[in-house]
């Protein structure tokens, strides 16, 4: 069932998503060669809890019933999604996707940003730029009267034109009191197909794009999803609300961009 949100509920969602953006901004300050993803997780959890919220990812079960053991997903290089923070040390030229979720006053926030660690290869930077651009192309299609397929078509068309591939097994989703609600929001599709978008719908759009083939593999931890060919993967995500005027972006990258300045993707 799709739950349409009131204006009051949308503002509660905005507050939670603002906190996610602030958390990503805090991590932007410390992402550098030599830091571990476990340290990023520690900083994120403390920041979220200090602001009166809970990290929604921590304890979230996978299809095998195993709870996610951390507060953020930190997916490095060929890891597409759901990377578990650990003692891995980030190195010059790596990329790391930080997916973050919060629950504040009963409503969820969800956003992801892929960071370059130091200087990265030009082709890697192009992957990041294209994936982020595709996020906003998808958001442009998120308007009442449009359909879910219009969002996916916009993302897929842009990324494939640049020679990249779209992950199909993992998709965006509705969001509200629960982190994952209906409808599902694929990053591929046909124009004019799928669920019609309506005022009050709140969804997370999150292109997961890879430099090589779209085939994936799961690590033994039953969480971390990687590219089968070990090529780089990027992931950007915004939570939006559908209004009469179109998409209202509830999450934000402004805190990240303030920290990174000219180095922002």
N, C-alpha and C positions, 0 to 999 in steps of 0.2 A: 504494500500500500504506500502511496505517495502522500506525505503530509505537507500541506500548504501552510506556510508560516505567516503569522500576523506581523504587522509592523513592529510591534513590541518584541516579538520573538526574534525578528531579524536584528534588532539592536542588541539583543543578548548574544546572538551569534557573532555580531560584529566585535563585541568586547572580547570574546574568547579568541577570535581570529587576530585581533590586534595584539593580544598577548603572544600568540604564536609568532607574529612578525617581530615583536620585541625580542623574543627568545632567539630567533635566527640572527638578529642583529648582534646579540651578545656573543653568539658563537662566531660571527664574522670577525670579531675583535681578536680571537685567539687561534683561528684556523691558520696554520703555518706548517712548514716542514719541521718535524720533530715532535709534534703533539700526537697523542694517541686518541683514537675514537672513543675510548672509555672515558678519558678526561672531558671530551666534549659532552658526553652523556651526563657526567657528574655535574658540570656547570649548568646544563639545560634543566635537569631535574630540580636543582636547588633554586634556580631562577623562577621556574614555574610555580613551585610550592611557596616560595617567598611572596608571590603575587596572589596567593589565595586560591590557586587552581590545582588540579591534579593532571599528571601526564596520562593521557588516555591510552597510549600505546602500552604502558607497563602493565603486564598481566593479561593483555588481550590475547585470546586463544586463537591458534591457527586451526585448520581443518582436522589436525591430528589431536586437538585438545591440549596442546602444549602452550603455556603462556609465554608471551614475549617478555624477555628478561630485562629490558631496558626502557628508557623514557623517550629516546629518539631512535629512528632508523638511520644508520650511517653506512651508506653503500659506496664503496670505493672502486673506482676504475670500471672493471667489467661487471661489477655487482649492480643489478638493475634496481632492485627494491629489497627492503626488509633486511638490510645488513645489520647484524648485531654488533654494537660497540664492543671493542675488546682491546687488547694490548697492542694492536697493530699501530705502527708509527707511520704517520703520513710523510710522504717524501716529495721533494721537488718534482713537479710535473704530474702528480696525481690529480684526480678530481674526486670530490666526495659529495654525494647527494645527502642532504640532511632533511629528512621528513619528520615533521614535528606535529604533535596533536595535544590539545589541552581541553579540559572541561572546566568551565567557570560558570557559576550560578546555574548549573544544570544544562548548559548548552556547549556544543563542541566547536573547536577550531581545528583546522587542518591545512597545512601548507608545506611546500617543499622547495628547496633552492639547491642547485648544484654549484659548488664552489671550486674554483681553480686553486690548487695549492702551489703557490709560487708561479713560475713560468711554465706554461703547458705548450704542447705542439700546436702549430696553426690549425691542423685538421681537427684536433680536439676542441680548440676554441670555436671552430665553426660548428661543431656538433652542439656545443652549449648554446651558442647564439641562435641556432636554428630551432632548438627545442624550446627555448624561452619565447622566441617569436611565434612558434606554433601555438603555445599556450594562449597568447593574446589573440591570435587568429581564431582560435576556438571560441574564446570569450566573445568576440565580435558577433558570432552566430547565435549566441545565447540570448534570445529575445522571445517574448510571448508570441506564439503563432508559428515559430520555427520548430524544428524537430531535433531529437537527439542526434540523428544521422547527419544533420548539417554541421554540428560541432565536430564530429569525428572526421567527416569529409574534409573540412578545412585543415585540421591537423595533419591528416594523412597526406593530402595533396602537397602541402608545403614541404613536409619532411622527405617524402619520396622523390620530389623534384630535385632535392639537394643530394640525393643518393643515399639517404639514410632509411632505416627500417623502423616500423612501428610494432612495439610489443602488443600482442593481442590477448594474452592470458590474464593480464591485469589491467584494470580500467578505473575511471573515476566513478563517483557515486553521489547519491543524495546524502545530506548531512543535516543534523538537527540536535535533538536530545541524545541521539545515538550517533556514533562516528560514521557508521555505514548504514545508510537507508536507501530505499529505492528513490529514483531509478539508477541503474548502472549507466555509466557514461563512457563508452568506448572511444579510443583515439583513432578510430577508422570507421568508415561507414559510407552510406549513400545519401545524397541530398534528398530531402523530402521523406525520409524513412525514420521509423522509430517513434517513441513517445513524443507527443506534442508538449512543448514547453508552455507553462502557465505562470501567471503572476503568483508569487508566493512560494514557488519552488526554490529550494536552496541546494546547490550541487557543488561538488569539488571536481574541477577539471584538471587533469594531471597527465600531460604527455610523458610517456616513457619511451625514449627514442634511442636507437643503437646505431653504431657506426657500420656494423657488418650485417649479418643475417639476423632475422628476428627469432631464431630458435633459442630456447633457454634451457638451463639445467638448474636443479636445486641442490644446494650443498647438504651434507649429512645432518646439519643442525635443523633441517626441515623448515627453515625460515628464509635464509639468504638465497635470492634468485640471481643467477649470473647468465651472461651470454654464453651460448655453447661454443662460439668461436673465439672467446676471450677478447672480443672487441669492446671498446669503451661504450658506456651507457650514460645517458643524462636524464634528469627528471626534474620538472618544475610543476608547481601546483598552486592554484588559487581556489579559495572558496568564494562562491558568488551567490547573490540572491537575484531572482527574476522579478523585476518591477515593470510598471507600465512604460517606463522610459528605457527599458533594456536591462543589461547586466549591471548590477551594483557589486563591485569587488569588495568583499568584506575583509579578506586578508591583505597583507601588504608586504612589499619588499623594500619599503622606504628606509627602514632601519639598517638593512643590509647595505643598501646603496649609499647611505650616509657614511658608513664605516669604510666601504671599499672605494668610494669616490670614483676617480677615473678608471680604476681597475674593475669596476662592476661590469658584469656581462651585459 
